[in-house]
Amino acid sequence: MAERNALLDGLRAYRLIAGMWVRSSMTYRTSFVVTVFGNLLVTGLDFVAILLMFSQVDSLGGWSLAEVAFLYGLSVTAFGIADLVLGSMDVLGARMRDGSFDTLLVRPAPVLAQVGADHFALRRLGRITQGAVVLGYALVAVDVDWSAPKVVLVPVMVVSGAAIFSAVFVAGAAFQIFAQDAAEVQNAFTYGGTTLLQYPPTVFGKDLVRGVTFMLPLAFVNWVPAAYVLGRPYPIGLPEWTAFASPLVAAVCCALAGLAWRTGLRSYRSTGS
Amino acid sequence: MQDDAFIELDGVEKVFDVRKKTGFLKRERRQVRAVDSISFTVARGEMVGYIGPNGAGKSTTIKMLTGILTPSAGRLRVAGIDPSRERKRLAHRIGVVFGQRTTLWWDLPLIDSYKLMHRMYRIPDGRYRENLERLVELLDLGPLLDVPVRQLSLGQRMRGDIAAALLHDPEVLYLDEPTIGLDVISKAKVREFLREVNAERGTTVLLTTHDLQDVEQLCSRVMVIDHGRLMYDGPLAGLHEVGESERTLVVDLERELPPIEAAPARVVKVEGPRQWLAFPAGESAAVLVARIAAEYPLVDLSVREPDIEAVIAKMYGEQAEKAQRAVS
């Protein structure tokens, strides 16, 4: 019961804060419009690159254009959702350095919701739109004998994928708290080069987390279930039921991320900055 | 003043574990005691100044009182709540103003930040309207409500921040450097407002500051902290006695002479024919001057009263010498 209230509290706080950010971004209308278009353009170019490749060859590693589009659309849509909801969590490092993180801790709302909604930006809808368009094309173009389980699996993949990516964002934020702590302590003793030492948390938060860690659960976002839908052999010879394991993997990832977040927050509260 | 202890600290400690790099991958662990066994109580409706040099443990104490940090040892209660365990419940009952960082929304009109507080703290509509009206009136915020926060001056923003911290009727208000960087008029406005809030609503106020005028004008009680320990807790006037305050006699002699001998006064500085003598504030300056005039070729003299800053600096011990040099 208490857990459920905390969840509702969190969602409410998230909505309030996200709304404030949307209104803030609207005060710079031109800038908003330009970034939305820029975002669409940049992410769109990704897919154009794939199109260009297929204009030269008929298949990529044995996968047709529609099949690649299916994989691409699934992961981009899932990532886009997570990015929209929690994409600004790497602001956390900066917030902890300038001390404004403390102001979140004196509010009557869950910290995770406040950090998640921080710098909420509607321009990120661009990525989701682009992913959904590609996915839509793939669903029409791909040569699949649609059975009931296969149809169900598509939305399941998107939702589980978004949950898995979200978990990675949260875990990355938790890691930033630890990294911040380490950098802070080093700053206190090595007066020179403080600027340099301030970078690792952010750099780790973004590139390490986005680049490396996403690869592991990514298998469950699309590779394994998509292989089932497309009737292709599994990446590393997994049993067939693993195609339906995505929600389970997502749940485990979220639980682990929640745990990491709690641990991180507790370490902050007992360490300070 | 009521007698119920609203804020209670009993042997509260905060130890930070710092890891010092001693070589490649090698680390030494060391413990830093930022707050060392502090005990005090603050009654409901009191206004208390909490002062000390940078790094003395002021902020750490405030962070523990607001639930931002968890104490390493000791017992701590605010309004009967253990702050670190029930952070969110406590949030409804406290207001916090961080002087150096705003909690207002930079790009939005001031009123939008207040609307967010209204909803986030679930303030009943009637209460919110009443409070807002009163705060706007007391803090002169009327013409500012529709102005984006980024366009406000520092003083206006501080007033805006203070109002934001009071909309939900907190029983205690923590102010961390509320007058830092403000001009004289803004400072006076903020102080006057705090006095009024305290008188009108009985809000308990705990403020940290570097500006001792804040304390002189607002607080009946002052606590001085240094190296994590409470050095003094009592009325401001009492600081002079505890600090064994001294007055300074500056004398100009006809020529350069060896330091004057006139106990209990002692020479603290010599610069050519000018000498500075410190003597206990309780001693008569007239007697001392007469004695010196009888034995030395005196040209001119002046007496300097101890100021509260020098007194506190003296309490900080190692900083005493530096402060005296600054006084002279």
Interface residues (C-beta under 8 A of the other chain):
Chain A: A13 L16 I17 M20 R23 S24 T27 Y28 D98 G99 S100 D102 T103 L105 V106 R107 P108 A109 P110 A182 V185 Q186 A188 F189 T190 R266 R269 S270 T271 G272
Chain B: K14 F16 D17 V18 R19 K20 K21 A34 T60 K63 T66 G67 I68 L69 T70 S72 S84 R87 K88 R89 A91 H92 I94 V96 F98 Q100 R101 T103 W105 W106 D107 L108 D112 L116 R119 M120 Y121 P148
